[in-house]
Amino acid sequence: MKPIWLVDDDESIRWVLEKALARQSLETRSFSSAKDVLAALEQDTPQVLVSDIRMHGMSGLDLLQKVKDRYPGLPVIVMTAFSDLDSAVSAFQGGAFDYLAKPFDLDKAVELIRRALEESLREVSVEQLSSETPEILGRAAAMQEVFRAIGRLTQSNMTVLITGESGTGKELVARALHKHSPRSAQPMISLNTAAIPKDLLESELFGHERGAFTGAQTLRRGRFEQAEGGTLFLDEIGDMPFDLQTRLLRVLSDGHFYRVGGHQPIKSNVRVIAATHQNLEQRVAQGLFREDLYHRLNVIRLRIPSLRERREDIPILIAHFLKLSAQQLGVESKRMSESAMRYLSQLPLPGNVRQLENLCNWIVVMAPGQTVEIKDLPPELLASMSIAANDVTGEGPVLAQDILNPTQTNSNWRQMLEKEAAAMLESNQPDVMDNLVRQFESILIRSALKFTNGKKNEAALRLGIGRNTITRKLAELDIESKE
């Protein structure tokens, strides 16, 4: 792993960050000016770059622009004063991974740098293993339907809407559609519309002219221009702000758009693939999504099945993820015992394939032996998750504790849930399922936050869900976290 580069003309800031990262066994290299960084980039590159905005000579924003032009995949974190909000906005628009507001909490700074580091290493791993890794794994009938649909679309430029639960692999399907399309030689650009603040999303999509707003020091090409001739993948399209839906509809309708602050129309030759975990028909009925945009996107629709609908694929997915994780870490691959494989194949796994992958990464690092037994699985999985189908002995549904301690019975919570549901139904309460699911999700998320001392990103990892998902759930369920 390459070192983390720290750029600040304040020696005390560099010293504090150096010491904090050294305690985490992370190697650093420090610079006092942007000019020194650019000179060093001629010989080497960092894993992550952390730069102040206001420095003598070249500013951090100018450095960000030059670095992103040469190394678009390099995560750059910028540091700025609390009062300098315009600079923070410009940093995001310039492609920064995130920003630190001074004075910053040191623990949060280290955690942010670690997140950037994980992102950087993940990108490297994907590049290194892309030639060896199958595009999509699946033998189940539901997945074969997806494969057939991809095959039928190989010569098509039609807009595609991909639906399915979080973690099912919608982006993998989008990449397969692009790879096997007439546009495969051109770029595929991805954008998660739920992960970018509303005020920045318009510029992110369509770019902006120099001087379009405070901090817009240079012309910036948006994702539509970057994807010219290729494919633009818009993830979580259901979360796109309503007013921006109008601009997207216009591009899909007439093939032209304007940069923010621009007056000349720009012609767009881009295939759009959109994805969402939400029910767009319901959002249209609620007035949250434009019906005309929905029909523009819903030309070809692909639904990706949840892991519950393709349980026969779980063993091959586990074997694949265990091997992949072992390759990335440079260790010998582990294998699941027969009973552990049966147990995992019956778990609910609400986070779908993403949760299964995270679980396999945990196993490779934390499980003690080469053959993994049920008792070697994550403690929180054994403590809180129930098997929804028959148990491994074929005698009926049981909890993880029942398998490990067959003399104990732990079905009281299910009986209580059954009684609660019956009581709500008998009293004609509305939205019974929605209310119970919200309570269930609230309990799971609160438990995970308690376990991680309020750290939502770690809680999301433990639960096997994405960062965007837990952020959305925290807002929906009115739950507070420390982040």
Solvent accessible surface area in square Angstrom, and as a share of the most:
residue,aa,sasa,rsa
1,M,130,0.58
2,K,92,0.39
3,P,24,0.15
4,I,1,0.00
5,W,0,0.00
6,L,1,0.01
7,V,0,0.00
8,D,1,0.01
9,D,53,0.27
10,D,62,0.32
11,E,124,0.56
12,S,66,0.43
13,I,37,0.19
14,R,40,0.14
15,W,145,0.51
16,V,55,0.32
17,L,1,0.00
18,E,50,0.22
19,K,90,0.38
20,A,4,0.03
21,L,0,0.00
22,A,62,0.48
23,R,169,0.62
24,Q,77,0.34
25,S,102,0.66
26,L,12,0.06
27,E,114,0.51
28,T,37,0.21
29,R,104,0.38
30,S,41,0.26
31,F,17,0.07
32,S,53,0.34
33,S,27,0.18
34,A,0,0.00
35,K,156,0.66
36,D,64,0.33
37,V,0,0.00
38,L,30,0.15
39,A,65,0.50
40,A,10,0.08
41,L,5,0.03
42,E,118,0.53
43,Q,164,0.73
44,D,60,0.31
45,T,27,0.16
46,P,6,0.04
47,Q,13,0.06
48,V,0,0.00
49,L,1,0.01
50,V,0,0.00
51,S,1,0.01
52,D,11,0.06
53,I,5,0.03
54,R,168,0.61
55,M,19,0.08
56,H,155,0.69
57,G,79,0.76
58,M,54,0.24
59,S,30,0.20
60,G,1,0.01
61,L,22,0.11
62,D,59,0.31
63,L,1,0.00
64,L,3,0.01
65,Q,59,0.26
66,K,89,0.38
67,V,0,0.00
68,K,37,0.16
69,D,100,0.52
70,R,100,0.36
71,Y,65,0.25
72,P,100,0.63
73,G,60,0.57
74,L,17,0.09
75,P,9,0.05
76,V,1,0.00
77,I,0,0.00
78,V,0,0.00
79,M,1,0.00
80,T,5,0.03
81,A,51,0.39
82,F,144,0.60
83,S,110,0.71
84,D,22,0.11
85,L,114,0.57
86,D,69,0.36
87,S,10,0.06
88,A,4,0.03
89,V,46,0.26
90,S,10,0.07
91,A,1,0.00
92,F,57,0.24
93,Q,10,0.05
94,G,17,0.16
95,G,27,0.26
96,A,11,0.08
97,F,50,0.21
98,D,33,0.17
99,Y,68,0.26
100,L,12,0.06
101,A,21,0.17
102,K,44,0.18
103,P,114,0.72
104,F,40,0.17
105,D,79,0.41
106,L,52,0.26
107,D,113,0.59
108,K,111,0.47
109,A,0,0.00
110,V,15,0.09
111,E,48,0.21
112,L,13,0.06
113,I,0,0.00
114,R,84,0.31
115,R,58,0.21
116,A,0,0.00
117,L,7,0.03
118,E,98,0.44
119,E,44,0.20
120,S,8,0.05
121,L,67,0.33
122,R,124,0.45
123,E,75,0.34
124,V,57,0.33
125,S,21,0.14
126,V,91,0.52
127,E,128,0.57
128,Q,124,0.55
129,L,21,0.11
130,S,71,0.46
131,S,107,0.69
132,E,111,0.50
133,T,43,0.25
134,P,65,0.41
135,E,70,0.31
136,I,32,0.16
137,L,43,0.21
138,G,10,0.10
139,R,177,0.64
140,A,3,0.02
141,A,78,0.60
142,A,36,0.28
143,M,2,0.01
144,Q,60,0.27
145,E,93,0.42
146,V,6,0.03
147,F,58,0.24
148,R,113,0.41
149,A,15,0.12
150,I,15,0.07
151,G,41,0.39
152,R,175,0.64
153,L,15,0.07
154,T,40,0.24
155,Q,151,0.67
156,S,21,0.14
157,N,77,0.39
158,M,102,0.45
159,T,23,0.14
160,V,0,0.00
161,L,0,0.00
162,I,0,0.00
163,T,13,0.08
164,G,13,0.13
165,E,65,0.29
166,S,22,0.14
167,G,5,0.05
168,T,5,0.03
169,G,22,0.21
170,K,15,0.06
171,E,67,0.30
172,L,90,0.45
173,V,2,0.01
174,A,0,0.00
175,R,111,0.41
176,A,4,0.03
177,L,3,0.02
178,H,17,0.07
179,K,119,0.50
180,H,75,0.34
181,S,9,0.06
182,P,77,0.48
183,R,34,0.12
184,S,56,0.36
185,A,95,0.74
186,Q,86,0.38
187,P,58,0.36
188,M,29,0.13
189,I,36,0.18
190,S,34,0.22
191,L,7,0.04
192,N,40,0.21
193,T,3,0.02
194,A,43,0.34
195,A,57,0.44
196,I,36,0.18
197,P,69,0.44
198,K,119,0.51
199,D,123,0.64
200,L,9,0.05
201,L,0,0.00
202,E,55,0.25
203,S,3,0.02
204,E,12,0.05
205,L,0,0.00
206,F,0,0.00
207,G,0,0.00
208,H,8,0.04
209,E,48,0.22
210,R,185,0.68
211,G,60,0.57
212,A,35,0.27
213,F,59,0.25
214,T,93,0.54
215,G,25,0.24
216,A,7,0.05
217,Q,96,0.43
218,T,62,0.36
219,L,81,0.40
220,R,33,0.12
221,R,120,0.44
222,G,0,0.00
223,R,48,0.18
224,F,1,0.01
225,E,22,0.10
226,Q,54,0.24
227,A,0,0.00
228,E,78,0.35
229,G,16,0.16
230,G,0,0.00
231,T,0,0.00
232,L,0,0.00
233,F,1,0.00
234,L,0,0.00
235,D,26,0.14
236,E,18,0.08
237,I,0,0.00
238,G,0,0.00
239,D,43,0.22
240,M,4,0.02
241,P,25,0.16
242,F,102,0.42
243,D,84,0.43
244,L,10,0.05
245,Q,0,0.00
246,T,48,0.28
247,R,44,0.16
248,L,0,0.00
249,L,23,0.11
250,R,123,0.45
251,V,9,0.05
252,L,37,0.19
253,S,56,0.36
254,D,79,0.41
255,G,16,0.16
256,H,68,0.31
257,F,5,0.02
258,Y,82,0.31
259,R,41,0.15
260,V,32,0.18
261,G,46,0.44
262,G,16,0.15
263,H,162,0.72
264,Q,140,0.62
265,P,70,0.44
266,I,38,0.19
267,K,142,0.60
268,S,16,0.10
269,N,74,0.38
270,V,24,0.14
271,R,4,0.02
272,V,3,0.02
273,I,0,0.00
274,A,0,0.00
275,A,0,0.00
276,T,0,0.00
277,H,47,0.21
278,Q,34,0.15
279,N,82,0.42
280,L,0,0.00
281,E,77,0.35
282,Q,103,0.46
283,R,48,0.18
284,V,32,0.18
285,A,91,0.71
286,Q,108,0.48
287,G,50,0.48
288,L,82,0.41
289,F,3,0.01
290,R,62,0.23
291,E,102,0.46
292,D,61,0.32
293,L,0,0.00
294,Y,17,0.07
295,H,109,0.49
296,R,111,0.41
297,L,0,0.00
298,N,43,0.22
299,V,78,0.45
300,I,50,0.25
301,R,94,0.34
302,L,12,0.06
303,R,140,0.51
304,I,1,0.01
305,P,3,0.02
306,S,2,0.01
307,L,2,0.01
308,R,110,0.40
309,E,82,0.37
310,R,5,0.02
311,R,62,0.23
312,E,111,0.50
313,D,0,0.00
314,I,0,0.00
315,P,46,0.29
316,I,36,0.18
317,L,7,0.03
318,I,0,0.00
319,A,59,0.45
320,H,35,0.15
321,F,18,0.08
322,L,4,0.02
323,K,116,0.49
324,L,27,0.14
325,S,6,0.04
326,A,2,0.01
327,Q,81,0.36
328,Q,88,0.39
329,L,95,0.47
330,G,70,0.67
331,V,78,0.45
332,E,121,0.54
333,S,44,0.28
334,K,23,0.10
335,R,139,0.51
336,M,23,0.10
337,S,15,0.10
338,E,132,0.59
339,S,35,0.23
340,A,0,0.00
341,M,42,0.19
342,R,101,0.37
343,Y,0,0.00
344,L,1,0.00
345,S,21,0.13
346,Q,27,0.12
347,L,0,0.00
348,P,39,0.25
349,L,1,0.00
350,P,64,0.40
351,G,2,0.02
352,N,0,0.00
353,V,20,0.12
354,R,99,0.36
355,Q,12,0.05
356,L,0,0.00
357,E,62,0.28
358,N,33,0.17
359,L,15,0.07
360,C,1,0.00
361,N,57,0.29
362,W,57,0.20
363,I,0,0.00
364,V,8,0.04
365,V,95,0.55
366,M,114,0.51
367,A,5,0.04
368,P,112,0.71
369,G,30,0.29
370,Q,65,0.29
371,T,54,0.31
372,V,0,0.00
373,E,64,0.29
374,I,12,0.06
375,K,138,0.59
376,D,17,0.09
377,L,3,0.02
378,P,8,0.05
379,P,90,0.56
380,E,45,0.20
381,L,13,0.07
382,L,18,0.09
383,A,66,0.51
384,S,70,0.45
385,M,30,0.14
386,S,19,0.12
387,I,4,0.02
388,A,76,0.59
389,A,45,0.35
390,N,89,0.46
391,D,14,0.07
392,V,30,0.18
393,T,94,0.54
394,G,52,0.50
395,E,149,0.67
396,G,16,0.15
397,P,77,0.49
398,V,28,0.16
399,L,11,0.06
400,A,0,0.00
401,Q,49,0.22
402,D,18,0.09
403,I,40,0.20
404,L,70,0.35
405,N,61,0.31
406,P,107,0.67
407,T,129,0.75
408,Q,93,0.41
409,T,116,0.68
410,N,42,0.21
411,S,30,0.19
412,N,100,0.52
413,W,99,0.35
414,R,63,0.23
415,Q,96,0.43
416,M,133,0.59
417,L,83,0.41
418,E,122,0.55
419,K,147,0.62
420,E,79,0.35
421,A,24,0.19
422,A,43,0.33
423,A,54,0.42
424,M,9,0.04
425,L,112,0.56
426,E,144,0.64
427,S,69,0.45
428,N,132,0.67
429,Q,82,0.37
430,P,100,0.63
431,D,101,0.52
432,V,22,0.13
433,M,156,0.70
434,D,80,0.41
435,N,53,0.27
436,L,29,0.14
437,V,66,0.38
438,R,96,0.35
439,Q,91,0.41
440,F,109,0.45
441,E,42,0.19
442,S,19,0.13
443,I,116,0.59
444,L,45,0.23
445,I,6,0.03
446,R,125,0.45
447,S,62,0.40
448,A,9,0.07
449,L,10,0.05
450,K,170,0.72
451,F,119,0.50
452,T,5,0.03
453,N,102,0.52
454,G,11,0.10
455,K,83,0.35
456,K,39,0.16
457,N,25,0.13
458,E,63,0.28
459,A,0,0.00
460,A,2,0.01
461,L,108,0.54
462,R,87,0.32
463,L,32,0.16
464,G,1,0.01
465,I,31,0.16
466,G,15,0.14
467,R,105,0.38
468,N,53,0.27
469,T,16,0.09
470,I,0,0.00
471,T,63,0.36
472,R,49,0.18
473,K,38,0.16
474,L,15,0.08
475,A,81,0.63
476,E,82,0.37
477,L,18,0.09
478,D,124,0.64
479,I,13,0.07
480,E,157,0.70
481,S,34,0.22
482,K,135,0.57
483,E,75,0.34
